[in-house]
């Protein structure tokens, strides 16, 4: 793949964020609250029109009850870079794409590029603005796994090798009995699961139906019914159900809702500018650990910076030392087989030379991503407005992110 910069400046580069020390006090007001939205079943079936997908994705807090993740009093500054990103040309499968091409063909609804803490590119499409909150889908999995790291640092979880049932006793006697937190984070519990989003009979859709029913505790009860497919730690099987259990581990360990714990440990002290929201399994119930988190573009960027800084806020460590690199690195299964997955983060591949070495991403269906490249000091946030859960990427995001990282060197 080849990347080069040109003199053409593409995208809507907007004035960004508060200056250092800016006080933030206002509650969130959704600028899109009057829009028509689709149903969650249509969303997972890939049946939304392009227009309805956009309005639904920025209004997901109208689909289910949510809990607020309270923002900080003083926003973490995101100054504009004196050297903004110019156009990026790169080649994929013998075809040259520009930044504008990528945004168009992959239906990117917003894009943020941060280099060394400064915004070098910010673009909003489809009527989105800096005040828009957008769904994260499976980026929520990476947020949930981060809260496990925070609970370990707090001494609320003794070890990543503790059994899940220590913190979620309701799973004693289920297929999760004997599964460690580490195996859960690697999605290597060995518990049988079908993640097919568009299949109404899949386990993923069964979990969605349980959420639609809004009965307290029903998500964990569904997970109790699952059967074993393999020995714990021996096989990786991507499962949103694993992150529901991960969320229950956090709640059992810290004794408070995930949204509250996230606010206390990261969202407020790091200086997020806007309240976020998180889907619940029932009114005033438990957070959905694997989806339903919604925030503004810049606050997702700030979360990426928090991780880029190895979970440090000022002189305080919120995560165990080295947690970020460990969470984003490939793992090895108990059989000795390499696993191209971290602790609910995806190692990044592709790109020019070794540009993606050590980089990793939080990834959500319909085109969501937070890319973190510690070596290049780059964070990229992408919102997608694709209409199908998977398979709609014309250009591979990892290759595009690598080209961006090279262009801003």
VOMIDO-488676 format. One line per field, with one value per residue (C-alpha): z, y, x. Coordinates in steps of 0.001 Angstrom, whole numbers, plus 500000, padded with zeros to 6 digits. Example, Ala and Ser with C-alpha at 12.3 -4.5 7.8 and 13.67 -1.06 7.14 Angstrom:
% residues 2
up: c(507800;507140)
north: c(495500;498940)
east: c(512300;513670)
//
This chain:
% residues 409
up: c(500000;499192;501045;500046;500946;498470;498776;498534;501901;502089;504573;506908;509343;512167;515165;517876;521510;524544;525451;528441;531647;529981;532501;531298;533139;530663;530354;527010;524570;521554;518380;516474;518993;516677;513876;512929;513833;512923;515137;516737;514999;511613;512525;513335;510312;508016;506890;507594;504679;504453;505761;508622;509590;510132;512281;514264;514972;516516;518547;520050;523515;522273;521619;525215;528706;529353;532210;531977;532092;533609;531975;533685;534996;532959;529425;528352;525694;522059;520315;516558;515069;513241;510605;509615;507631;503876;501474;501786;498683;499135;496994;497800;495372;492587;493032;494365;496989;498494;501937;500321;498452;501675;503521;500641;499775;503405;504436;507123;509061;511094;511334;513882;513699;516713;516556;519766;521458;518701;516162;512642;510979;511960;509612;510152;507502;507100;509287;512293;514411;517347;519577;518012;520065;517946;518803;519344;518967;519921;520923;524157;524575;524755;527270;529437;529327;530360;533437;534382;534266;536486;538971;539135;539785;542516;544146;543547;541288;542711;539464;535804;536393;538998;538035;536679;539280;542116;541002;539354;541683;539584;537011;539385;537792;534302;531362;532718;535909;535724;533180;534133;533532;531193;529088;529064;527806;525061;524153;524794;527398;525298;525738;522632;520865;517419;516785;513392;513583;510724;511829;514032;515601;516543;520125;519409;518355;521355;523577;521700;522217;525928;525979;524126;526790;529473;532308;535129;535154;532022;530099;532693;532849;529093;529507;532197;529662;527222;526792;526478;523049;523966;526870;528477;526903;523889;521254;520454;519472;519108;521456;522580;525373;526796;527273;529041;531516;531633;532599;535347;536606;536897;538640;541033;541842;542348;543609;541344;537780;534922;533817;537306;537605;534152;535080;538374;537023;533504;532065;534750;535838;532312;531256;528828;527466;527179;529021;527380;527643;527963;527195;530074;530204;532040;533555;536107;535405;534295;531378;528156;528253;524519;522875;523357;524401;522816;522970;520945;518451;520519;523698;521904;520874;524479;525499;522869;524331;527811;526499;524492;527791;529326;531446;533233;534282;535366;537815;538627;537043;536545;534932;535895;534407;530850;530676;527434;525482;526931;526132;522510;521840;520214;522613;522656;523361;525864;522925;521887;518873;518201;518629;516637;519420;522677;525689;523636;521427;517903;516994;513863;510742;507243;506217;505048;506505;510245;510704;512555;514861;518349;517123;517978;517562;519202;516426;516113;513414;510873;510615;514114;515240;517623;516312;518702;517554;520569;518586;516212;518946;516772;517686;514961;515624;512884;512847;510190;508738;506895;506546;507002;510284;508500;505004;503820;503933;500408;501729;504666;507624;509013;505726;505715;509336;508519;505618;507925;510522;507825;506437;509783;510658)
north: c(500000;503506;506700;510276;513727;516362;520062;519591;519908;517760;517511;519957;520955;522688;524742;522161;521800;523911;525566;524266;525066;525571;524856;522507;522531;522100;518932;517204;518358;516087;518214;515304;514309;515057;512736;509567;506397;502720;499679;497792;494569;496294;497669;494256;492691;495238;496462;500197;502617;504758;507787;505901;504324;507790;509088;505841;505625;509108;508458;505029;506316;506310;502547;501428;502891;504276;505391;508615;508675;512095;514327;516246;519794;520876;519577;517973;520384;519314;522160;522467;521447;524055;521361;520011;516802;517224;514717;511110;508964;505240;502139;499070;496180;498281;501110;504532;506088;509558;510533;511844;508544;506580;508708;508350;504650;503458;505779;507464;509840;511495;511233;512589;512352;513329;513500;514122;515430;517907;517624;517426;516521;516612;515952;515589;514261;513503;516438;515397;518075;518305;518030;514746;511569;508440;504781;502796;499235;496875;499698;499280;495920;497674;500161;497312;495507;498768;498900;495444;496914;499799;497375;495412;498632;499513;496127;495216;492329;490365;488943;488604;484867;484863;482814;484698;483070;484817;488053;486658;483852;483422;481639;478851;475582;477121;476680;479723;477851;477415;480233;482871;486612;486383;483729;485858;488916;486767;485444;481999;480732;477672;478431;477812;481022;482129;485844;486122;489513;488996;485530;485932;482529;483270;483682;487325;487948;485987;488359;491284;489897;489533;493174;494178;492376;494595;492099;492621;490011;488264;488746;486822;484185;483681;483268;480639;478471;478217;474988;474201;473749;473472;473456;476880;478799;476507;478233;481851;482526;486132;486611;489692;487476;487344;491108;490935;488624;490977;493818;491688;490930;494663;495362;492459;493591;497328;497213;499968;500423;500453;503949;505325;503570;504773;508318;508186;506578;508050;510195;512913;512958;512775;515697;514447;517368;515774;513209;509783;507246;503453;500987;499031;495561;496983;500310;501284;497891;496692;498073;496063;495323;494816;497620;500627;503181;506620;509649;512596;512271;514267;512338;509054;510716;511621;508011;506992;509483;508095;504659;506076;507441;503932;504863;507779;510959;513473;511667;508980;505540;504402;501105;498620;499529;498226;497340;499247;497535;494146;494640;495504;492799;489393;486496;482758;480138;477334;475015;477203;478540;482262;484434;487638;489280;491074;491798;492862;495016;494150;494283;496401;494967;496137;499436;500579;498777;498471;501519;499473;497656;497890;499600;498311;499240;499098;498070;498158;496947;499415;501057;502288;502382;503886;503302;503797;503838;504397;504497;507182;509014;508821;508333;508032;507873;506801;506775;504673;504916;501612;499848;496270;495134;493693;493411;496980;498171;498886;499989;498138;500575;499256;500114;503569;504213;503137;505586;508351;507475;507662;510936;512738;511588)
east: c(500000;501244;500400;501204;500009;498952;498182;494419;492701;489584;486754;485118;487830;486044;487055;487541;486886;487439;490720;492620;490766;487387;484629;481894;478572;475724;473648;473479;470794;470347;470218;468625;465952;463004;464146;462296;464178;463979;463636;466482;465395;465569;468974;470477;468772;470428;466998;467293;467346;470511;468619;466983;470299;471785;468932;468748;472477;472512;469367;469980;469101;465503;465604;466182;466427;469906;472107;474106;477907;478503;481112;483887;483793;486800;487213;490463;491779;491937;493787;493983;497306;499332;499927;496497;496181;496121;494654;495839;496245;496765;496535;494442;494104;495655;493145;494096;491829;491886;490644;487472;487004;487324;484770;482330;482597;482689;479818;481880;479631;482407;486172;488648;492447;494558;498358;500303;497180;496276;493482;494865;491559;487885;485002;481259;478895;475188;474183;476258;477936;480320;477222;476048;476282;476758;476479;479658;478296;481159;483474;481516;483269;486640;485222;483920;487261;488954;486728;488007;491514;490387;488812;492076;494004;491494;491976;488330;489369;492297;493641;492784;493036;490255;487231;484240;481994;483877;482203;479054;477847;474688;476865;477903;476815;476591;478976;480851;481772;485554;486100;488675;488388;491394;489631;486499;488418;489973;486508;487921;485472;484619;480911;478807;477665;476435;477111;475314;473589;471149;469953;466849;467606;471234;472385;473203;469617;468313;470284;468758;465252;465945;467011;463842;461791;463403;463113;465664;468426;467207;470460;472458;469742;470108;473855;473214;471400;474313;476225;479900;481488;485190;487597;488033;490907;491285;489107;488283;484674;483542;480607;478716;477456;480994;480920;477593;479320;482343;480027;478527;482049;482739;479449;479916;483448;482884;479292;478008;476682;479185;478138;478760;482116;483180;482219;484103;487267;487620;484837;484903;488571;489980;487792;485187;483208;479758;477634;477582;474763;474693;471880;470330;468815;465768;464666;467336;468919;472344;474359;474674;478394;478850;476870;474636;477258;476820;479141;480422;483267;485745;484977;485664;488929;489649;489014;491567;494044;493428;494371;497288;498614;498429;495445;497089;495317;497921;500184;497584;497392;493788;494831;497553;500933;501176;497472;496835;499612;498665;494968;495720;498294;497648;497252;497962;495323;495876;496621;499558;497650;498224;495132;494754;492752;493528;491365;488351;490604;491778;495494;496007;497579;498375;499800;503186;506161;505748;503501;500874;503298;501830;498665;495203;491552;488181;485793;482007;479639;478229;481683;482656;486287;488816;492340;495263;498888;501161;504385;503077;501085;497975;494314;491659;487927;485545;481773;480089;476583;476630;473287;474523;476111;479154;480588;479975;483602;484813;488201;489761;489800;493116;494839;493291;494286;497838;497937;496749;499386;502041;500711;500883;504409)
//
